[in-house]
Structures are given as structure tokens and as C-alpha cells.
Amino acid sequence: MRWLSCAFVPALILSLAACDSGPEPDAKQDDAAAKAKAEEDAKKAEEEEALRKGLEKKQAAEAAEKAKYDAIADVVVKAPEKLPKDLDTACTELIYIYSDWVKAIYFDDDKYQITFFDSKKENLGKVKGSCAKLDSVEAAACMTEVIKAVTAEGAYTEAQFKLLQAKPDYLFDACVDKYAPGK
């Protein structure tokens, strides 16, 4: 029996030593996994914060740009004191001065002007067709007033013309929204 107890003690020591060293690597692996997860979560949170800030910055820039357009629209988007007698007259008045709009808005874009004026008759026909589709004397007259206001001598700076050049239909769309909603 003594022999058995002598063999049992070393076996017990070995099994205890094996039990002692077993969980330690698992705990280290768990700690490493938790640390990696925490780092990943922190990185993800940083990326989300950067995206949120970028979106806020973009929205603020868009709002500032819209405010600039709206400031111009508030001044020039209006119907004339005396409206033309009918839609055909209003659209004819519009195409009569539309070339001035092209010259003013595209003052530094020779290619656009050449393209427009090379096919002037066709382009003005498209403008008149679009005007007629509005079916609104007020909207057509408003567009004519916009062109008169924008092309008036010294009315706007080069920077404002560049702004309008980026969205040339903004003021016309404002006329449509105001005088022919839903068109």
C-alpha cells in the first residue's frame, strides 16, 4: 500500500500543477480578446464620430450655400408690377432677354456661350417650350424679372455670378415654386 501512496502523491502533484497552468493561458487569451474587442470598439466609435462630424460639417456648408442662394432669391424672385397679357407674350419676353442671362451667368465660360449661341434658335426654342409647359404667366414674368435684375449693370459681383453659375436654374426654380407650385 505504501507503494501506491508513494505513486499517488507525485501523480496528485502533477495533476494539480497541470490544473494550475491550464486556465492561465485561457485567462490570458480572454484578456487579449477583451482588449482587442475594446480597441476595435474604440476605433469604431472614433470612425463613427469622424463620420458624424464630417456629415455635420457638410450639412453646415450646404446650409450656408443655400442661405446665399436664398438671399439672392429674396431680392430678385418677384413678379413685375404689370403682368404680360398672356402666356405666349410672357414666354416671348423671356426668350427675348434670355441671351443676356447666358452672357451674365457664363461670363467666363466661352465654351458654354459658343455652344449656346451656335444653336441659339434651337436653345431659345427649348426655353420657350419649357416656359409654355409651366402654364403660368406669373412664373414666366418672374423669370424675366430675375434676368433683368441679375443682368443689371453692377448688380452682382463676380463671386455671386460664379455662385449662380454653379446652379443656374436655382432662381428660375424659385419662380416656379412661388408662382406655379407643382409644375
Short mmCIF file of the C-alpha atoms (twelve columns), coordinates in Angstrom:
data_MODEL
# 
_entry.id   MODEL 
# 
loop_
_atom_site.group_PDB 
_atom_site.id 
_atom_site.type_symbol 
_atom_site.label_atom_id 
_atom_site.label_alt_id 
_atom_site.label_comp_id 
_atom_site.label_asym_id 
_atom_site.label_seq_id 
_atom_site.Cartn_x 
_atom_site.Cartn_y 
_atom_site.Cartn_z 
_atom_site.pdbx_PDB_model_num 
ATOM 1   C CA . MET A 1   0.000   0.000  0.000   1 
ATOM 2   C CA . ARG A 2   2.890   2.228  0.728   1 
ATOM 3   C CA . TRP A 3   3.946   1.907  -2.832  1 
ATOM 4   C CA . LEU A 4   0.528   3.067  -4.000  1 
ATOM 5   C CA . SER A 5   0.524   6.125  -1.801  1 
ATOM 6   C CA . CYS A 6   4.036   6.986  -2.978  1 
ATOM 7   C CA . ALA A 7   2.879   6.802  -6.562  1 
ATOM 8   C CA . PHE A 8   -0.298  8.670  -5.767  1 
ATOM 9   C CA . VAL A 9   1.421   11.743 -4.296  1 
ATOM 10  C CA . PRO A 10  3.513   12.571 -7.409  1 
ATOM 11  C CA . ALA A 11  0.502   11.917 -9.631  1 
ATOM 12  C CA . LEU A 12  -1.554  14.255 -7.484  1 
ATOM 13  C CA . ILE A 13  1.139   16.937 -7.628  1 
ATOM 14  C CA . LEU A 14  1.387   16.596 -11.400 1 
ATOM 15  C CA . SER A 15  -2.362  16.817 -11.850 1 
ATOM 16  C CA . LEU A 16  -2.557  19.879 -9.601  1 
ATOM 17  C CA . ALA A 17  0.282   21.507 -11.484 1 
ATOM 18  C CA . ALA A 18  -1.470  20.753 -14.760 1 
ATOM 19  C CA . CYS A 19  -4.703  22.245 -13.424 1 
ATOM 20  C CA . ASP A 20  -2.859  25.315 -12.223 1 
ATOM 21  C CA . SER A 21  -1.203  26.056 -15.536 1 
ATOM 22  C CA . GLY A 22  -4.246  25.222 -17.698 1 
ATOM 23  C CA . PRO A 23  -6.565  28.145 -17.006 1 
ATOM 24  C CA . GLU A 24  -3.828  30.741 -17.088 1 
ATOM 25  C CA . PRO A 25  -3.400  30.729 -20.894 1 
ATOM 26  C CA . ASP A 26  -7.182  30.809 -21.276 1 
ATOM 27  C CA . ALA A 27  -7.366  33.807 -18.961 1 
ATOM 28  C CA . LYS A 28  -4.580  35.474 -20.917 1 
ATOM 29  C CA . GLN A 29  -6.410  34.713 -24.156 1 
ATOM 30  C CA . ASP A 30  -9.634  36.080 -22.690 1 
ATOM 31  C CA . ASP A 31  -7.827  39.233 -21.570 1 
ATOM 32  C CA . ALA A 32  -6.236  39.628 -25.017 1 
ATOM 33  C CA . ALA A 33  -9.573  39.075 -26.740 1 
ATOM 34  C CA . ALA A 34  -11.274 41.571 -24.443 1 
ATOM 35  C CA . LYS A 35  -8.508  44.095 -25.056 1 
ATOM 36  C CA . ALA A 36  -8.735  43.570 -28.838 1 
ATOM 37  C CA . LYS A 37  -12.525 43.967 -28.679 1 
ATOM 38  C CA . ALA A 38  -12.181 47.149 -26.634 1 
ATOM 39  C CA . GLU A 39  -9.659  48.545 -29.130 1 
ATOM 40  C CA . GLU A 40  -11.941 47.604 -32.028 1 
ATOM 41  C CA . ASP A 41  -14.932 49.236 -30.312 1 
ATOM 42  C CA . ALA A 42  -12.902 52.379 -29.613 1 
ATOM 43  C CA . LYS A 43  -11.732 52.527 -33.224 1 
ATOM 44  C CA . LYS A 44  -15.295 52.024 -34.457 1 
ATOM 45  C CA . ALA A 45  -16.539 54.774 -32.138 1 
ATOM 46  C CA . GLU A 46  -13.794 57.105 -33.429 1 
ATOM 47  C CA . GLU A 47  -14.771 56.373 -37.031 1 
ATOM 48  C CA . GLU A 48  -18.452 56.967 -36.275 1 
ATOM 49  C CA . GLU A 49  -17.595 60.249 -34.548 1 
ATOM 50  C CA . ALA A 50  -15.474 61.340 -37.526 1 
ATOM 51  C CA . LEU A 51  -18.314 60.454 -39.915 1 
ATOM 52  C CA . ARG A 52  -20.820 62.331 -37.759 1 
ATOM 53  C CA . LYS A 53  -18.592 65.412 -37.615 1 
ATOM 54  C CA . GLY A 54  -17.985 65.209 -41.365 1 
ATOM 55  C CA . LEU A 55  -21.716 64.980 -42.007 1 
ATOM 56  C CA . GLU A 56  -22.407 67.929 -39.692 1 
ATOM 57  C CA . LYS A 57  -19.724 69.963 -41.450 1 
ATOM 58  C CA . LYS A 58  -21.159 69.081 -44.870 1 
ATOM 59  C CA . GLN A 59  -24.687 69.960 -43.753 1 
ATOM 60  C CA . ALA A 60  -23.480 73.288 -42.343 1 
ATOM 61  C CA . ALA A 61  -21.704 74.105 -45.618 1 
ATOM 62  C CA . GLU A 62  -24.818 73.188 -47.618 1 
ATOM 63  C CA . ALA A 63  -26.987 75.329 -45.334 1 
ATOM 64  C CA . ALA A 64  -24.598 78.276 -45.718 1 
ATOM 65  C CA . GLU A 65  -24.615 77.883 -49.506 1 
ATOM 66  C CA . LYS A 66  -28.408 77.632 -49.568 1 
ATOM 67  C CA . ALA A 67  -28.599 80.788 -47.463 1 
ATOM 68  C CA . LYS A 68  -26.523 82.617 -50.091 1 
ATOM 69  C CA . TYR A 69  -28.860 81.467 -52.872 1 
ATOM 70  C CA . ASP A 70  -31.916 82.323 -50.800 1 
ATOM 71  C CA . ALA A 71  -30.557 85.814 -50.101 1 
ATOM 72  C CA . ILE A 72  -30.290 86.462 -53.839 1 
ATOM 73  C CA . ALA A 73  -33.688 84.862 -54.473 1 
ATOM 74  C CA . ASP A 74  -35.338 87.040 -51.820 1 
ATOM 75  C CA . VAL A 75  -34.259 90.115 -53.765 1 
ATOM 76  C CA . VAL A 76  -34.907 89.068 -57.367 1 
ATOM 77  C CA . VAL A 77  -37.707 86.491 -57.327 1 
ATOM 78  C CA . LYS A 78  -40.820 88.596 -57.826 1 
ATOM 79  C CA . ALA A 79  -43.495 89.226 -60.392 1 
ATOM 80  C CA . PRO A 80  -43.412 92.511 -62.288 1 
ATOM 81  C CA . GLU A 81  -45.843 95.262 -61.395 1 
ATOM 82  C CA . LYS A 82  -47.636 94.754 -64.709 1 
ATOM 83  C CA . LEU A 83  -48.017 91.183 -65.948 1 
ATOM 84  C CA . PRO A 84  -47.953 90.328 -69.656 1 
ATOM 85  C CA . LYS A 85  -51.394 89.814 -71.199 1 
ATOM 86  C CA . ASP A 86  -50.949 86.077 -71.823 1 
ATOM 87  C CA . LEU A 87  -48.533 83.162 -71.519 1 
ATOM 88  C CA . ASP A 88  -47.253 83.468 -75.095 1 
ATOM 89  C CA . THR A 89  -46.316 87.112 -74.526 1 
ATOM 90  C CA . ALA A 90  -44.640 86.262 -71.203 1 
ATOM 91  C CA . CYS A 91  -42.586 83.448 -72.774 1 
ATOM 92  C CA . THR A 92  -41.650 85.629 -75.758 1 
ATOM 93  C CA . GLU A 93  -40.388 88.338 -73.379 1 
ATOM 94  C CA . LEU A 94  -38.377 85.670 -71.569 1 
ATOM 95  C CA . ILE A 95  -36.614 84.355 -74.661 1 
ATOM 96  C CA . TYR A 96  -36.014 87.896 -75.897 1 
ATOM 97  C CA . ILE A 97  -33.680 88.583 -72.956 1 
ATOM 98  C CA . TYR A 98  -32.514 85.020 -72.195 1 
ATOM 99  C CA . SER A 99  -29.307 85.596 -74.179 1 
ATOM 100 C CA . ASP A 100 -28.382 88.304 -71.653 1 
ATOM 101 C CA . TRP A 101 -28.737 85.687 -68.909 1 
ATOM 102 C CA . VAL A 102 -26.319 83.359 -70.680 1 
ATOM 103 C CA . LYS A 103 -23.801 86.180 -71.149 1 
ATOM 104 C CA . ALA A 104 -24.041 87.240 -67.499 1 
ATOM 105 C CA . ILE A 105 -24.040 83.858 -65.804 1 
ATOM 106 C CA . TYR A 106 -21.483 82.228 -68.079 1 
ATOM 107 C CA . PHE A 107 -19.287 85.321 -68.332 1 
ATOM 108 C CA . ASP A 108 -16.108 83.266 -68.051 1 
ATOM 109 C CA . ASP A 109 -17.210 80.107 -69.857 1 
ATOM 110 C CA . ASP A 110 -16.568 80.756 -73.535 1 
ATOM 111 C CA . LYS A 111 -17.251 77.136 -74.446 1 
ATOM 112 C CA . TYR A 112 -20.759 77.261 -72.994 1 
ATOM 113 C CA . GLN A 113 -21.511 80.582 -74.651 1 
ATOM 114 C CA . ILE A 114 -20.239 79.405 -78.035 1 
ATOM 115 C CA . THR A 115 -22.282 76.221 -77.763 1 
ATOM 116 C CA . PHE A 116 -25.372 78.187 -76.766 1 
ATOM 117 C CA . PHE A 117 -25.069 80.863 -79.435 1 
ATOM 118 C CA . ASP A 118 -24.138 78.390 -82.193 1 
ATOM 119 C CA . SER A 119 -27.548 76.797 -81.661 1 
ATOM 120 C CA . LYS A 120 -29.287 79.903 -80.335 1 
ATOM 121 C CA . LYS A 121 -32.553 79.406 -82.205 1 
ATOM 122 C CA . GLU A 122 -32.855 75.795 -81.040 1 
ATOM 123 C CA . ASN A 123 -31.859 76.643 -77.455 1 
ATOM 124 C CA . LEU A 124 -34.304 79.542 -77.221 1 
ATOM 125 C CA . GLY A 125 -36.980 77.245 -78.613 1 
ATOM 126 C CA . LYS A 126 -36.321 74.845 -75.736 1 
ATOM 127 C CA . VAL A 127 -36.527 77.723 -73.259 1 
ATOM 128 C CA . LYS A 128 -39.845 78.856 -74.740 1 
ATOM 129 C CA . GLY A 129 -41.157 75.275 -74.667 1 
ATOM 130 C CA . SER A 130 -40.208 74.910 -71.003 1 
ATOM 131 C CA . CYS A 131 -41.836 78.253 -70.292 1 
ATOM 132 C CA . ALA A 132 -45.062 77.209 -72.016 1 
ATOM 133 C CA . LYS A 133 -45.173 73.928 -70.044 1 
ATOM 134 C CA . LEU A 134 -45.308 75.954 -66.820 1 
ATOM 135 C CA . ASP A 135 -48.672 77.334 -67.897 1 
ATOM 136 C CA . SER A 136 -48.139 80.315 -65.581 1 
ATOM 137 C CA . VAL A 137 -47.873 83.917 -66.735 1 
ATOM 138 C CA . GLU A 138 -46.633 84.886 -63.256 1 
ATOM 139 C CA . ALA A 139 -43.800 82.326 -63.264 1 
ATOM 140 C CA . ALA A 140 -42.671 83.331 -66.774 1 
ATOM 141 C CA . ALA A 141 -42.818 87.019 -65.862 1 
ATOM 142 C CA . CYS A 142 -40.862 86.284 -62.677 1 
ATOM 143 C CA . MET A 143 -38.113 84.605 -64.713 1 
ATOM 144 C CA . THR A 144 -37.937 87.670 -66.945 1 
ATOM 145 C CA . GLU A 145 -37.624 89.872 -63.848 1 
ATOM 146 C CA . VAL A 146 -34.859 87.613 -62.497 1 
ATOM 147 C CA . ILE A 147 -32.879 88.038 -65.717 1 
ATOM 148 C CA . LYS A 148 -33.374 91.812 -65.681 1 
ATOM 149 C CA . ALA A 149 -32.260 92.051 -62.048 1 
ATOM 150 C CA . VAL A 150 -29.226 89.788 -62.418 1 
ATOM 151 C CA . THR A 151 -28.021 91.351 -65.670 1 
ATOM 152 C CA . ALA A 152 -28.420 94.945 -64.469 1 
ATOM 153 C CA . GLU A 153 -25.146 96.878 -64.609 1 
ATOM 154 C CA . GLY A 154 -23.148 96.340 -61.403 1 
ATOM 155 C CA . ALA A 155 -25.913 94.361 -59.701 1 
ATOM 156 C CA . TYR A 156 -23.724 91.444 -58.676 1 
ATOM 157 C CA . THR A 157 -20.099 90.624 -58.029 1 
ATOM 158 C CA . GLU A 158 -18.063 88.052 -59.886 1 
ATOM 159 C CA . ALA A 159 -18.308 85.734 -56.870 1 
ATOM 160 C CA . GLN A 160 -22.101 85.959 -56.939 1 
ATOM 161 C CA . PHE A 161 -22.141 85.214 -60.664 1 
ATOM 162 C CA . LYS A 162 -19.910 82.184 -60.010 1 
ATOM 163 C CA . LEU A 163 -22.355 81.074 -57.325 1 
ATOM 164 C CA . LEU A 164 -25.254 81.378 -59.772 1 
ATOM 165 C CA . GLN A 165 -23.202 79.632 -62.441 1 
ATOM 166 C CA . ALA A 166 -22.959 76.578 -60.180 1 
ATOM 167 C CA . LYS A 167 -26.782 76.331 -60.031 1 
ATOM 168 C CA . PRO A 168 -28.087 78.431 -62.921 1 
ATOM 169 C CA . ASP A 169 -31.682 77.233 -62.571 1 
ATOM 170 C CA . TYR A 170 -31.963 77.973 -58.848 1 
ATOM 171 C CA . LEU A 171 -33.625 81.359 -59.302 1 
ATOM 172 C CA . PHE A 172 -35.904 80.109 -62.078 1 
ATOM 173 C CA . ASP A 173 -36.900 77.163 -59.874 1 
ATOM 174 C CA . ALA A 174 -37.681 79.647 -57.092 1 
ATOM 175 C CA . CYS A 175 -40.019 81.479 -59.502 1 
ATOM 176 C CA . VAL A 176 -41.738 78.217 -60.365 1 
ATOM 177 C CA . ASP A 177 -42.043 77.229 -56.694 1 
ATOM 178 C CA . LYS A 178 -43.532 80.613 -55.852 1 
ATOM 179 C CA . TYR A 179 -45.874 81.180 -58.812 1 
ATOM 180 C CA . ALA A 180 -46.542 77.727 -60.275 1 
ATOM 181 C CA . PRO A 181 -46.164 75.205 -57.452 1 
ATOM 182 C CA . GLY A 182 -46.365 71.607 -58.521 1 
ATOM 183 C CA . LYS A 183 -45.110 72.247 -62.070 1 
# 
